[in-house]
């Protein structure tokens, strides 16, 4: 019998634990071509992201993907992270959390989540001064 990974369940539990203890949940992520994050913030194929309720919109942590919208430099972006790429989840304020082994997402094993973002560049809004 093949069992599902415990990793997504532990990530969800530690996320809830952070919220219950009024701390800010952060994840450290290994980045490759299957990870959609803002490239300008990636260092040594890694990125650390806040997944707090105030930093994210539409956060979903399922058994294969973590998806959410976040703002970087004032620009909203959709992030898509394979659960296997999460290296750790921890509380920013205390550093308490859990580390994980990284397992590279394999496209033939599962489908990528559906994206809600258009592939076109976001259109700039023009503000007008009203007197």
N, CA, C and O atoms as a printed pandas DataFrame, in Angstrom:
     atom_number atom_name residue_name chain_id  residue_number  x_coord  y_coord  z_coord
0              1         N          UNK        A               1    0.844   -1.176    0.000
1              2        CA          UNK        A               1    0.000    0.000    0.000
2              3         C          UNK        A               1    0.894    1.245    0.000
3              4         O          UNK        A               1    1.808    1.361    0.817
4              5         N          UNK        A               2    0.625    2.161   -0.911
5              6        CA          UNK        A               2    1.375    3.409   -1.003
6              7         C          UNK        A               2    0.661    4.478   -0.184
7              8         O          UNK        A               2   -0.520    4.757   -0.387
8              9         N          UNK        A               3    1.403    5.064    0.742
9             10        CA          UNK        A               3    0.841    6.110    1.597
10            11         C          UNK        A               3    1.193    7.470    1.006
11            12         O          UNK        A               3    2.226    7.625    0.356
12            13         N          UNK        A               4    0.330    8.447    1.235
13            14        CA          UNK        A               4    0.635    9.805    0.807
14            15         C          UNK        A               4    1.672   10.403    1.754
15            16         O          UNK        A               4    1.839    9.940    2.882
16            17         N          UNK        A               5    2.352   11.418    1.287
17            18        CA          UNK        A               5    3.377   12.091    2.074
18            19         C          UNK        A               5    2.762   12.798    3.281
19            20         O          UNK        A               5    1.659   13.338    3.196
20            21         N          UNK        A               6    3.475   12.791    4.394
21            22        CA          UNK        A               6    3.033   13.528    5.579
22            23         C          UNK        A               6    3.373   15.012    5.482
23            24         O          UNK        A               6    2.840   15.823    6.239
24            25         N          UNK        A               7    4.254   15.368    4.558
25            26        CA          UNK        A               7    4.761   16.736    4.471
26            27         C          UNK        A               7    3.673   17.803    4.338
27            28         O          UNK        A               7    3.699   18.770    5.099
28            29         N          UNK        A               8    2.716   17.678    3.408
29            30        CA          UNK        A               8    1.707   18.744    3.305
30            31         C          UNK        A               8    0.846   18.857    4.567
31            32         O          UNK        A               8    0.402   19.951    4.914
32            33         N          UNK        A               9    0.610   17.753    5.244
33            34        CA          UNK        A               9   -0.181   17.769    6.467
34            35         C          UNK        A               9    0.580   18.494    7.583
35            36         O          UNK        A               9   -0.003   19.265    8.344
36            37         N          UNK        A              10    1.883   18.238    7.666
37            38        CA          UNK        A              10    2.709   18.910    8.668
38            39         C          UNK        A              10    2.825   20.405    8.372
39            40         O          UNK        A              10    2.798   21.221    9.293
40            41         N          UNK        A              11    2.954   20.768    7.099
41            42        CA          UNK        A              11    3.017   22.185    6.728
42            43         C          UNK        A              11    1.726   22.889    7.139
43            44         O          UNK        A              11    1.763   23.973    7.722
44            45         N          UNK        A              12    0.577   22.266    6.830
45            46        CA          UNK        A              12   -0.707   22.876    7.203
46            47         C          UNK        A              12   -0.834   22.988    8.723
47            48         O          UNK        A              12   -1.322   24.000    9.228
48            49         N          UNK        A              13   -0.403   21.965    9.453
49            50        CA          UNK        A              13   -0.497   21.985   10.915
50            51         C          UNK        A              13    0.398   23.069   11.512
51            52         O          UNK        A              13   -0.023   23.779   12.426
52            53         N          UNK        A              14    1.619   23.206   11.012
53            54        CA          UNK        A              14    2.526   24.225   11.538
54            55         C          UNK        A              14    2.069   25.631   11.150
55            56         O          UNK        A              14    2.278   26.582   11.904
56            57         N          UNK        A              15    1.459   25.763    9.997
57            58        CA          UNK        A              15    0.868   27.049    9.604
58            59         C          UNK        A              15   -0.194   27.453   10.635
59            60         O          UNK        A              15   -0.188   28.579   11.133
60            61         N          UNK        A              16   -1.097   26.530   10.947
61            62        CA          UNK        A              16   -2.154   26.799   11.936
62            63         C          UNK        A              16   -1.555   27.080   13.314
63            64         O          UNK        A              16   -2.034   27.956   14.035
64            65         N          UNK        A              17   -0.513   26.339   13.678
65            66        CA          UNK        A              17    0.162   26.535   14.964
66            67         C          UNK        A              17    0.730   27.952   15.052
67            68         O          UNK        A              17    0.604   28.611   16.084
68            69         N          UNK        A              18    1.357   28.418   13.964
69            70        CA          UNK        A              18    1.880   29.792   13.940
70            71         C          UNK        A              18    0.761   30.795   14.165
71            72         O          UNK        A              18    0.902   31.714   14.971
72            73         N          UNK        A              19   -0.352   30.624   13.456
73            74        CA          UNK        A              19   -1.468   31.556   13.596
74            75         C          UNK        A              19   -2.038   31.513   15.005
75            76         O          UNK        A              19   -2.337   32.559   15.583
76            77         N          UNK        A              20   -2.195   30.311   15.570
77            78        CA          UNK        A              20   -2.740   30.172   16.924
78            79         C          UNK        A              20   -1.857   30.843   17.968
79            80         O          UNK        A              20   -2.350   31.271   19.012
80            81         N          UNK        A              21   -0.564   30.938   17.699
81            82        CA          UNK        A              21    0.375   31.532   18.639
82            83         C          UNK        A              21    0.750   32.970   18.270
83            84         O          UNK        A              21    1.734   33.511   18.775
84            85         N          UNK        A              22   -0.039   33.579   17.388
85            86        CA          UNK        A              22    0.160   34.973   16.980
86            87         C          UNK        A              22    1.574   35.236   16.464
87            88         O          UNK        A              22    2.175   36.267   16.767
88            89         N          UNK        A              23    2.095   34.293   15.684
89            90        CA          UNK        A              23    3.392   34.478   15.045
90            91         C          UNK        A              23    3.190   34.465   13.535
91            92         O          UNK        A              23    2.122   34.098   13.046
92            93         N          UNK        A              24    4.209   34.863   12.813
93            94        CA          UNK        A              24    4.138   34.995   11.359
94            95         C          UNK        A              24    4.741   33.753   10.700
95            96         O          UNK        A              24    5.939   33.506   10.840
96            97         N          UNK        A              25    3.927   32.964    9.981
97            98        CA          UNK        A              25    4.470   31.774    9.317
98            99         C          UNK        A              25    5.275   32.135    8.067
99           100         O          UNK        A              25    4.817   32.885    7.205
100          101         N          UNK        A              26    6.472   31.586    7.997
101          102        CA          UNK        A              26    7.352   31.758    6.850
102          103         C          UNK        A              26    7.712   30.386    6.314
103          104         O          UNK        A              26    7.787   29.415    7.068
104          105         N          UNK        A              27    7.935   30.308    4.997
105          106        CA          UNK        A              27    8.452   29.083    4.400
106          107         C          UNK        A              27    9.747   29.393    3.661
107          108         O          UNK        A              27    9.890   30.442    3.034
108          109         N          UNK        A              28   10.677   28.466    3.747
109          110        CA          UNK        A              28   11.898   28.524    2.950
110          111         C          UNK        A              28   11.698   27.525    1.818
111          112         O          UNK        A              28   11.311   26.381    2.053
112          113         N          UNK        A              29   11.964   27.961    0.589
113          114        CA          UNK        A              29   11.629   27.176   -0.597
114          115         C          UNK        A              29   12.852   27.008   -1.489
115          116         O          UNK        A              29   13.608   27.955   -1.707
116          117         N          UNK        A              30   13.037   25.805   -1.998
117          118        CA          UNK        A              30   14.041   25.540   -3.029
118          119         C          UNK        A              30   13.387   25.864   -4.370
119          120         O          UNK        A              30   12.267   25.432   -4.643
120          121         N          UNK        A              31   14.087   26.622   -5.198
121          122        CA          UNK        A              31   13.511   27.134   -6.442
122          123         C          UNK        A              31   14.175   26.494   -7.655
123          124         O          UNK        A              31   15.401   26.422   -7.747
124          125         N          UNK        A              32   13.335   26.029   -8.587
125          126        CA          UNK        A              32   13.808   25.607   -9.905
126          127         C          UNK        A              32   12.770   26.066  -10.935
127          128         O          UNK        A              32   11.925   26.907  -10.630
128          129         N          UNK        A              33   12.833   25.521  -12.142
129          130        CA          UNK        A              33   11.943   25.982  -13.205
130          131         C          UNK        A              33   10.473   25.647  -12.956
131          132         O          UNK        A              33    9.603   26.190  -13.637
132          133         N          UNK        A              34   10.175   24.771  -12.000
133          134        CA          UNK        A              34    8.788   24.412  -11.693
134          135         C          UNK        A              34    8.207   25.250  -10.562
135          136         O          UNK        A              34    7.049   25.063  -10.187
136          137         N          UNK        A              35    8.993   26.170  -10.015
137          138        CA          UNK        A              35    8.570   27.011   -8.901
138          139         C          UNK        A              35    8.320   28.415   -9.429
139          140         O          UNK        A              35    9.215   29.036  -10.002
140          141         N          UNK        A              36    7.102   28.918   -9.236
141          142        CA          UNK        A              36    6.793   30.275   -9.702
142          143         C          UNK        A              36    6.835   31.228   -8.512
143          144         O          UNK        A              36    5.904   31.302   -7.710
144          145         N          UNK        A              37    7.947   31.953   -8.426
145          146        CA          UNK        A              37    8.166   32.982   -7.404
146          147         C          UNK        A              37    8.879   34.140   -8.081
147          148         O          UNK        A              37    9.417   33.964   -9.174
148          149         N          UNK        A              38    8.902   35.331   -7.461
149          150        CA          UNK        A              38    9.609   36.454   -8.086
150          151         C          UNK        A              38   11.116   36.189   -8.128
151          152         O          UNK        A              38   11.772   36.114   -7.089
152          153         N          UNK        A              39   11.643   36.052   -9.320
153          154        CA          UNK        A              39   13.048   35.658   -9.527
154          155         C          UNK        A              39   14.034   36.636   -8.904
155          156         O          UNK        A              39   15.110   36.225   -8.470
156          157         N          UNK        A              40   13.693   37.924   -8.849
157          158        CA          UNK        A              40   14.636   38.912   -8.326
158          159         C          UNK        A              40   14.914   38.730   -6.835
159          160         O          UNK        A              40   15.876   39.298   -6.318
160          161         N          UNK        A              41   14.087   37.945   -6.134
161          162        CA          UNK        A              41   14.294   37.723   -4.700
162          163         C          UNK        A              41   14.908   36.353   -4.398
163          164         O          UNK        A              41   15.091   36.001   -3.233
164          165         N          UNK        A              42   15.222   35.594   -5.422
165          166        CA          UNK        A              42   15.811   34.263   -5.244
166          167         C          UNK        A              42   17.320   34.398   -5.110
167          168         O          UNK        A              42   17.963   35.077   -5.910
168          169         N          UNK        A              43   17.882   33.749   -4.096
169          170        CA          UNK        A              43   19.335   33.723   -3.898
170          171         C          UNK        A              43   19.759   32.276   -3.692
171          172         O          UNK        A              43   19.205   31.576   -2.843
172          173         N          UNK        A              44   20.732   31.832   -4.462
173          174        CA          UNK        A              44   21.240   30.462   -4.378
174          175         C          UNK        A              44   20.115   29.431   -4.500
175          176         O          UNK        A              44   20.081   28.448   -3.760
176          177         N          UNK        A              45   19.205   29.664   -5.431
177          178        CA          UNK        A              45   18.059   28.786   -5.699
178          179         C          UNK        A              45   17.150   28.629   -4.481
179          180         O          UNK        A              45   16.505   27.592   -4.319
180          181         N          UNK        A              46   17.094   29.650   -3.625
181          182        CA          UNK        A              46   16.237   29.613   -2.444
182          183         C          UNK        A              46   15.537   30.948   -2.265
183          184         O          UNK        A              46   16.030   31.997   -2.678
184          185         N          UNK        A              47   14.363   30.874   -1.633
185          186        CA          UNK        A              47   13.629   32.089   -1.284
186          187         C          UNK        A              47   12.889   31.822    0.017
187          188         O          UNK        A              47   12.444   30.703    0.274
188          189         N          UNK        A              48   12.763   32.864    0.837
189          190        CA          UNK        A              48   11.999   32.775    2.075
190          191         C          UNK        A              48   10.800   33.704    1.917
191          192         O          UNK        A              48   10.946   34.872    1.555
192          193         N          UNK        A              49    9.610   33.165    2.194
193          194        CA          UNK        A              49    8.374   33.901    1.957
194          195         C          UNK        A              49    7.473   33.883    3.186
195          196         O          UNK        A              49    7.347   32.862    3.862
196          197         N          UNK        A              50    6.856   35.008    3.461
197          198        CA          UNK        A              50    5.805   35.054    4.476
198          199         C          UNK        A              50    4.547   34.471    3.863
199          200         O          UNK        A              50    4.182   34.814    2.739
200          201         N          UNK        A              51    3.880   33.588    4.600
201          202        CA          UNK        A              51    2.591   33.070    4.138
202          203         C          UNK        A              51    1.503   33.453    5.148
203          204         O          UNK        A              51    0.508   32.747    5.316
204          205         N          UNK        A              52    1.723   34.587    5.809
205          206        CA          UNK        A              52    0.737   35.074    6.781
206          207         C          UNK        A              52   -0.529   35.514    6.066
207          208         O          UNK        A              52   -0.543   35.716    4.852
208          209         N          UNK        A              53   -1.582   35.657    6.842
209          210        CA          UNK        A              53   -2.855   36.081    6.271
210          211         C          UNK        A              53   -2.794   37.498    5.723
211          212         O          UNK        A              53   -3.536   37.836    4.801
212          213         N          UNK        A              54   -1.920   38.331    6.278
213          214        CA          UNK        A              54   -1.810   39.708    5.787
214          215         C          UNK        A              54   -0.896   39.814    4.570
215          216         O          UNK        A              54   -0.981   40.789    3.823
216          217         N          UNK        A              55   -0.023   38.827    4.357
217          218        CA          UNK        A              55    0.916   38.876    3.234
218          219         C          UNK        A              55    0.407   38.144    2.006
219          220         O          UNK        A              55    0.949   38.317    0.914
220          221         N          UNK        A              56   -0.630   37.326    2.167
221          222        CA          UNK        A              56   -1.109   36.512    1.050
222          223         C          UNK        A              56   -2.597   36.728    0.815
223          224         O          UNK        A              56   -3.334   37.200    1.680
224          225         N          UNK        A              57   -2.998   36.364   -0.379
225          226        CA          UNK        A              57   -4.420   36.349   -0.741
226          227         C          UNK        A              57   -4.670   34.995   -1.396
227          228         O          UNK        A              57   -3.854   34.527   -2.189
228          229         N          UNK        A              58   -5.782   34.375   -1.069
229          230        CA          UNK        A              58   -6.188   33.090   -1.664
230          231         C          UNK        A              58   -5.157   31.987   -1.409
231          232         O          UNK        A              58   -4.889   31.177   -2.297
232          233         N          UNK        A              59   -4.576   31.949   -0.204
233          234        CA          UNK        A              59   -3.606   30.908    0.123
234          235         C          UNK        A              59   -4.279   29.543    0.118
235          236         O          UNK        A              59   -5.320   29.345    0.744
236          237         N          UNK        A              60   -3.663   28.600   -0.603
237          238        CA          UNK        A              60   -4.134   27.223   -0.641
238          239         C          UNK        A              60   -2.926   26.316   -0.472
239          240         O          UNK        A              60   -1.970   26.389   -1.243
240          241         N          UNK        A              61   -2.974   25.466    0.535
241          242        CA          UNK        A              61   -1.927   24.478    0.752
242          243         C          UNK        A              61   -2.579   23.121    0.577
243          244         O          UNK        A              61   -3.205   22.597    1.499
244          245         N          UNK        A              62   -2.426   22.549   -0.623
245          246        CA          UNK        A              62   -2.990   21.216   -0.837
246          247         C          UNK        A              62   -1.864   20.188   -0.761
247          248         O          UNK        A              62   -0.753   20.521   -0.348
248          249         N          UNK        A              63   -2.130   18.969   -1.144
249          250        CA          UNK        A              63   -1.128   17.909   -0.981
250          251         C          UNK        A              63    0.021   17.992   -1.971
251          252         O          UNK        A              63    1.042   17.333   -1.775
252          253         N          UNK        A              64   -0.118   18.789   -3.039
253          254        CA          UNK        A              64    0.942   18.873   -4.035
254          255         C          UNK        A              64    1.488   20.274   -4.245
255          256         O          UNK        A              64    2.654   20.435   -4.607
256          257         N          UNK        A              65    0.652   21.302   -4.021
257          258        CA          UNK        A              65    1.046   22.678   -4.330
258          259         C          UNK        A              65    0.666   23.637   -3.219
259          260         O          UNK        A              65   -0.318   23.429   -2.508
260          261         N          UNK        A              66    1.457   24.690   -3.079
261          262        CA          UNK        A              66    1.098   25.852   -2.273
262          263         C          UNK        A              66    0.930   26.988   -3.273
263          264         O          UNK        A              66    1.865   27.332   -3.997
264          265         N          UNK        A              67   -0.259   27.565   -3.310
265          266        CA          UNK        A              67   -0.520   28.652   -4.255
266          267         C          UNK        A              67   -1.119   29.838   -3.495
267          268         O          UNK        A              67   -1.893   29.663   -2.553
268          269         N          UNK        A              68   -0.751   31.030   -3.916
269          270        CA          UNK        A              68   -1.312   32.245   -3.328
270          271         C          UNK        A              68   -0.899   33.440   -4.171
271          272         O          UNK        A              68   -0.041   33.338   -5.048
272          273         N          UNK        A              69   -1.525   34.569   -3.888
273          274        CA          UNK        A              69   -1.162   35.845   -4.496
274          275         C          UNK        A              69   -0.474   36.680   -3.423
275          276         O          UNK        A              69   -0.866   36.653   -2.257
276          277         N          UNK        A              70    0.548   37.417   -3.825
277          278        CA          UNK        A              70    1.261   38.314   -2.919
278          279         C          UNK        A              70    1.789   39.500   -3.713
279          280         O          UNK        A              70    1.924   39.437   -4.935
280          281         N          UNK        A              71    2.084   40.572   -3.005
281          282        CA          UNK        A              71    2.604   41.775   -3.645
282          283         C          UNK        A              71    4.104   41.871   -3.408
283          284         O          UNK        A              71    4.592   41.668   -2.296
284          285         N          UNK        A              72    4.820   42.184   -4.477
285          286        CA          UNK        A              72    6.261   42.391   -4.428
286          287         C          UNK        A              72    6.537   43.699   -5.143
287          288         O          UNK        A              72    6.255   43.835   -6.334
288          289         N          UNK        A              73    7.086   44.656   -4.424
289          290        CA          UNK        A              73    7.323   45.970   -5.010
290          291         C          UNK        A              73    6.038   46.617   -5.491
291          292         O          UNK        A              73    6.044   47.364   -6.470
292          293         N          UNK        A              74    4.934   46.334   -4.809
293          294        CA          UNK        A              74    3.645   46.907   -5.171
294          295         C          UNK        A              74    2.928   46.212   -6.312
295          296         O          UNK        A              74    1.838   46.629   -6.704
296          297         N          UNK        A              75    3.531   45.146   -6.856
297          298        CA          UNK        A              75    2.926   44.434   -7.983
298          299         C          UNK        A              75    2.417   43.075   -7.507
299          300         O          UNK        A              75    3.175   42.285   -6.944
300          301         N          UNK        A              76    1.129   42.806   -7.736
301          302        CA          UNK        A              76    0.537   41.523   -7.352
302          303         C          UNK        A              76    1.056   40.417   -8.272
303          304         O          UNK        A              76    1.118   40.576   -9.491
304          305         N          UNK        A              77    1.423   39.302   -7.662
305          306        CA          UNK        A              77    1.906   38.150   -8.419
306          307         C          UNK        A              77    1.267   36.885   -7.869
307          308         O          UNK        A              77    0.918   36.808   -6.691
308          309         N          UNK        A              78    1.121   35.901   -8.736
309          310        CA          UNK        A              78    0.639   34.597   -8.306
310          311         C          UNK        A              78    1.851   33.689   -8.108
311          312         O          UNK        A              78    2.686   33.557   -9.003
312          313         N          UNK        A              79    1.944   33.072   -6.945
313          314        CA          UNK        A              79    3.047   32.170   -6.629
314          315         C          UNK        A              79    2.543   30.740   -6.626
315          316         O          UNK        A              79    1.443   30.458   -6.150
316          317         N          UNK        A              80    3.354   29.841   -7.158
317          318        CA          UNK        A              80    3.011   28.420   -7.194
318          319         C          UNK        A              80    4.251   27.632   -6.789
319          320         O          UNK        A              80    5.277   27.675   -7.469
320          321         N          UNK        A              81    4.145   26.912   -5.678
321          322        CA          UNK        A              81    5.287   26.214   -5.096
322          323         C          UNK        A              81    4.927   24.751   -4.904
323          324         O          UNK        A              81    3.959   24.447   -4.208
324          325         N          UNK        A              82    5.681   23.837   -5.504
325          326        CA          UNK        A              82    5.441   22.423   -5.219
326          327         C          UNK        A              82    5.732   22.142   -3.737
327          328         O          UNK        A              82    6.749   22.600   -3.215
328          329         N          UNK        A              83    4.867   21.405   -3.067
329          330        CA          UNK        A              83    5.057   21.103   -1.651
330          331         C          UNK        A              83    6.415   20.450   -1.415
331          332         O          UNK        A              83    7.051   20.696   -0.390
332          333         N          UNK        A              84    6.858   19.630   -2.345
333          334        CA          UNK        A              84    8.152   18.973   -2.211
334          335         C          UNK        A              84    9.322   19.933   -2.163
335          336         O          UNK        A              84   10.398   19.562   -1.695
336          337         N          UNK        A              85    9.142   21.155   -2.631
337          338        CA          UNK        A              85   10.219   22.151   -2.649
338          339         C          UNK        A              85   10.321   22.944   -1.350
339          340         O          UNK        A              85   11.251   23.734   -1.188
340          341         N          UNK        A              86    9.383   22.749   -0.421
341          342        CA          UNK        A              86    9.439   23.456    0.856
342          343         C          UNK        A              86   10.543   22.840    1.710
343          344         O          UNK        A              86   10.526   21.646    2.006
344          345         N          UNK        A              87   11.505   23.679    2.099
345          346        CA          UNK        A              87   12.627   23.230    2.924
346          347         C          UNK        A              87   12.310   23.349    4.407
347          348         O          UNK        A              87   12.798   22.561    5.218
348          349         N          UNK        A              88   11.485   24.346    4.763
349          350        CA          UNK        A              88   11.086   24.498    6.165
350          351         C          UNK        A              88    9.903   25.442    6.267
351          352         O          UNK        A              88    9.632   26.233    5.363
352          353         N          UNK        A              89    9.202   25.339    7.393
353          354        CA          UNK        A              89    8.176   26.303    7.780
354          355         C          UNK        A              89    8.484   26.667    9.222
355          356         O          UNK        A              89    8.773   25.801   10.048
356          357         N          UNK        A              90    8.416   27.977    9.516
357          358        CA          UNK        A              90    8.813   28.411   10.844
358          359         C          UNK        A              90    8.124   29.713   11.214
359          360         O          UNK        A              90    7.620   30.438   10.356
360          361         N          UNK        A              91    8.115   29.994   12.511
361          362        CA          UNK        A              91    7.583   31.250   13.026
362          363         C          UNK        A              91    8.695   32.297   12.965
363          364         O          UNK        A              91    9.773   32.099   13.525
364          365         N          UNK        A              92    8.432   33.396   12.291
365          366        CA          UNK        A              92    9.438   34.450   12.129
366          367         C          UNK        A              92    9.955   34.948   13.477
367          368         O          UNK        A              92   11.157   35.154   13.648
368          369         N          UNK        A              93    9.061   35.139   14.417
369          370        CA          UNK        A              93    9.420   35.758   15.688
370          371         C          UNK        A              93   10.306   34.869   16.567
371          372         O          UNK        A              93   11.126   35.389   17.323
372          373         N          UNK        A              94   10.161   33.552   16.487
373          374        CA          UNK        A              94   10.897   32.652   17.381
374          375         C          UNK        A              94   11.864   31.725   16.653
375          376         O          UNK        A              94   12.776   31.170   17.266
376          377         N          UNK        A              95   11.665   31.555   15.340
377          378        CA          UNK        A              95   12.484   30.613   14.586
378          379         C          UNK        A              95   12.056   29.169   14.766
379          380         O          UNK        A              95   12.639   28.272   14.156
380          381         N          UNK        A              96   11.045   28.928   15.596
381          382        CA          UNK        A              96   10.572   27.563   15.811
382          383         C          UNK        A              96    9.807   27.082   14.595
383          384         O          UNK        A              96    9.077   27.846   13.964
384          385         N          UNK        A              97    9.978   25.818   14.272
385          386        CA          UNK        A              97    9.296   25.242   13.134
386          387         C          UNK        A              97    9.852   23.871   12.819
387          388         O          UNK        A              97   10.263   23.134   13.715
388          389         N          UNK        A              98    9.863   23.533   11.540
389          390        CA          UNK        A              98   10.305   22.206   11.127
390          391         C          UNK        A              98   10.961   22.284    9.756
391          392         O          UNK        A              98   10.496   23.005    8.873
392          393         N          UNK        A              99   12.040   21.538    9.589
393          394        CA          UNK        A              99   12.711   21.431    8.302
394          395         C          UNK        A              99   12.327   20.142    7.610
395          396         O          UNK        A              99   11.930   19.173    8.258
396          397         N          UNK        A             100   12.445   20.131    6.291
397          398        CA          UNK        A             100   12.061   18.976    5.489
398          399         C          UNK        A             100   13.117   18.672    4.442
399          400         O          UNK        A             100   13.899   19.540    4.055
400          401         N          UNK        A             101   13.127   17.438    3.994
401          402        CA          UNK        A             101   13.939   17.088    2.828
402          403         C          UNK        A             101   13.239   17.623    1.593
403          404         O          UNK        A             101   12.010   17.654    1.530
404          405         N          UNK        A             102   14.018   18.041    0.622
405          406        CA          UNK        A             102   13.458   18.544   -0.630
406          407         C          UNK        A             102   13.305   17.380   -1.594
407          408         O          UNK        A             102   14.215   16.569   -1.767
408          409         N          UNK        A             103   12.137   17.316   -2.216
409          410        CA          UNK        A             103   11.934   16.342   -3.288
410          411         C          UNK        A             103   11.457   17.109   -4.510
411          412         O          UNK        A             103   10.436   17.796   -4.472
412          413         N          UNK        A             104   12.209   16.981   -5.590
413          414        CA          UNK        A             104   11.909   17.740   -6.800
414          415         C          UNK        A             104   10.594   17.296   -7.407
415          416         O          UNK        A             104   10.315   16.104   -7.536
416          417         N          UNK        A             105    9.781   18.300   -7.783
417          418        CA          UNK        A             105    8.500   18.020   -8.425
418          419         C          UNK        A             105    8.749   17.406   -9.791
419          420         O          UNK        A             105    9.566   17.902  -10.568
420          421         N          UNK        A             106    8.046   16.335  -10.074
421          422        CA          UNK        A             106    8.172   15.638  -11.355
422          423         C          UNK        A             106    6.901   15.850  -12.168
423          424         O          UNK        A             106    5.829   15.414  -11.748
424          425         N          UNK        A             107    6.994   16.516  -13.331
425          426        CA          UNK        A             107    5.792   16.821  -14.116
426          427         C          UNK        A             107    4.969   15.595  -14.494
427          428         O          UNK        A             107    3.747   15.692  -14.609
428          429         N          UNK        A             108    5.608   14.447  -14.688
429          430        CA          UNK        A             108    4.852   13.269  -15.103
430          431         C          UNK        A             108    4.043   12.661  -13.965
431          432         O          UNK        A             108    3.153   11.849  -14.216
432          433         N          UNK        A             109    4.334   13.039  -12.706
433          434        CA          UNK        A             109    3.631   12.462  -11.574
434          435         C          UNK        A             109    2.313   13.159  -11.259
435          436         O          UNK        A             109    1.406   12.541  -10.702
436          437         N          UNK        A             110    2.198   14.423  -11.606
437          438        CA          UNK        A             110    0.982   15.165  -11.277
438          439         C          UNK        A             110    0.875   16.391  -12.165
439          440         O          UNK        A             110    1.823   16.785  -12.844
440          441         N          UNK        A             111   -0.292   16.970  -12.138
441          442        CA          UNK        A             111   -0.538   18.150  -12.970
442          443         C          UNK        A             111   -0.252   19.421  -12.194
443          444         O          UNK        A             111   -0.409   19.469  -10.974
444          445         N          UNK        A             112    0.175   20.462  -12.922
445          446        CA          UNK        A             112    0.354   21.766  -12.304
446          447         C          UNK        A             112   -1.020   22.338  -11.990
447          448         O          UNK        A             112   -1.988   22.050  -12.694
448          449         N          UNK        A             113   -1.113   23.147  -10.938
449          450        CA          UNK        A             113   -2.409   23.754  -10.624
450          451         C          UNK        A             113   -2.811   24.739  -11.711
451          452         O          UNK        A             113   -1.972   25.282  -12.429
452          453         N          UNK        A             114   -4.101   24.952  -11.808
453          454        CA          UNK        A             114   -4.601   25.913  -12.782
454          455         C          UNK        A             114   -4.253   27.315  -12.322
455          456         O          UNK        A             114   -4.441   27.656  -11.154
456          457         N          UNK        A             115   -3.757   28.113  -13.218
457          458        CA          UNK        A             115   -3.392   29.481  -12.882
458          459         C          UNK        A             115   -4.588   30.391  -13.101
459          460         O          UNK        A             115   -5.387   30.192  -14.016
460          461         N          UNK        A             116   -4.693   31.400  -12.235
461          462        CA          UNK        A             116   -5.782   32.363  -12.383
462          463         C          UNK        A             116   -5.276   33.668  -12.963
463          464         O          UNK        A             116   -6.042   34.610  -13.163
464          465         N          UNK        A             117   -3.982   33.717  -13.232
465          466        CA          UNK        A             117   -3.376   34.955  -13.724
466          467         C          UNK        A             117   -3.184   34.852  -15.239
467          468         O          UNK        A             117   -2.786   33.808  -15.756
468          469         N          UNK        A             118   -3.468   35.939  -15.934
469          470        CA          UNK        A             118   -3.205   35.972  -17.372
470          471         C          UNK        A             118   -1.708   35.958  -17.596
471          472         O          UNK        A             118   -0.945   36.385  -16.729
472          473         N          UNK        A             119   -1.282   35.473  -18.743
473          474        CA          UNK        A             119    0.140   35.437  -19.042
474          475         C          UNK        A             119    0.658   36.797  -19.494
475          476         O          UNK        A             119    1.869   37.004  -19.565
476          477         N          UNK        A             120   -0.246   37.728  -19.800
477          478        CA          UNK        A             120    0.177   39.057  -20.208
478          479         C          UNK        A             120    0.674   39.841  -18.998
479          480         O          UNK        A             120    0.305   39.551  -17.860
480          481         N          UNK        A             121    1.507   40.824  -19.257
481          482        CA          UNK        A             121    1.992   41.687  -18.186
482          483         C          UNK        A             121    0.828   42.484  -17.623
483          484         O          UNK        A             121   -0.072   42.874  -18.365
484          485         N          UNK        A             122    0.836   42.730  -16.311
485          486        CA          UNK        A             122   -0.271   43.496  -15.738
486          487         C          UNK        A             122   -0.314   44.909  -16.307
487          488         O          UNK        A             122    0.715   45.536  -16.556
488          489         N          UNK        A             123   -1.533   45.385  -16.502
489          490        CA          UNK        A             123   -1.710   46.727  -17.041
490          491         C          UNK        A             123   -1.544   47.742  -15.920
491          492         O          UNK        A             123   -2.007   47.529  -14.799
492          493         N          UNK        A             124   -0.884   48.838  -16.233
493          494        CA          UNK        A             124   -0.677   49.889  -15.239
494          495         C          UNK        A             124   -1.951   50.700  -15.111
495          496         O          UNK        A             124   -2.632   50.995  -16.094
496          497         N          UNK        A             125   -2.255   51.054  -13.866
497          498        CA          UNK        A             125   -3.407   51.905  -13.608
498          499         C          UNK        A             125   -2.937   53.350  -13.601
499          500         O          UNK        A             125   -1.856   53.663  -13.102
500          501         N          UNK        A             126   -3.742   54.206  -14.148
501          502        CA          UNK        A             126   -3.436   55.625  -14.169
502          503         C          UNK        A             126   -4.348   56.293  -13.154
503          504         O          UNK        A             126   -5.571   56.174  -13.221
504          505         N          UNK        A             127   -3.730   56.997  -12.212
505          506        CA          UNK        A             127   -4.500   57.712  -11.204
506          507         C          UNK        A             127   -4.695   59.153  -11.658
507          508         O          UNK        A             127   -3.799   59.764  -12.240
508          509         N          UNK        A             128   -5.869   59.679  -11.385
509          510        CA          UNK        A             128   -6.189   61.041  -11.779
510          511         C          UNK        A             128   -6.527   61.823  -10.507
511          512         O          UNK        A             128   -7.287   61.356   -9.659
512          513         N          UNK        A             129   -5.958   62.999  -10.396
513          514        CA          UNK        A             129   -6.251   63.867   -9.259
514          515         C          UNK        A             129   -7.609   64.495   -9.456
515          516         O          UNK        A             129   -7.885   65.122  -10.479
516          517         N          UNK        A             130   -8.462   64.313   -8.446
517          518        CA          UNK        A             130   -9.816   64.871   -8.492
518          519         C          UNK        A             130   -9.886   65.982   -7.461
519          520         O          UNK        A             130   -9.590   65.771   -6.285
520          521         N          UNK        A             131  -10.288   67.187   -7.916
521          522        CA          UNK        A             131  -10.380   68.331   -6.986
522          523         C          UNK        A             131  -11.791   68.658   -6.663
523          524         O          UNK        A             131  -12.050   69.588   -5.900
